[in-house]
């Protein structure tokens, strides 16, 4: 999938729907999708439990609902409104519903009290610490190029859109 299309067609409108838009969040989510799946894979290579472009595990998905969203009813309702009614299992939505998967990845990061980073290096470290975890196979160095590409795309696109015509 094309990164620009994913940013403009999925990430930006989803964050706007949730009232959580910011360039830092856009870049972090795009970088996460690129680092986790290359925007290519919907199922974990090798048969693991991770699902969707963000490679979220069902246990993480369920924990977000139980321990975070349940205590934020207005935000939870916005996420529920993204559900595709024909998909009966919430975790199936992580695979086939890009706005829902994006919302869940954003909620995962919202649980972190640390502010969102602004630099690609900061984003890669933040992803490793709060998304991939210390025991995860990904490394900051190995995934930095994805966060650099995401950062450059988001901030260049924002600069283009803010220029007077």
Secondary structure, DSSP 8 states (H G I E B T S, - for coil): --HHHHIIIIIHHHHHHHT---HHHHHHHHHHHHHHHTTT-SB-TTS-S-BTTTTB-HHHHHHHHHHTGGG-HHHHHHHHTTS-TT--SHHHHHHH-HHHHHHHHHHHHHT--S----SHHHHHHHHIIIII-TTSS--HHHHHHHHHHHHHHHHHHHHHHHS--
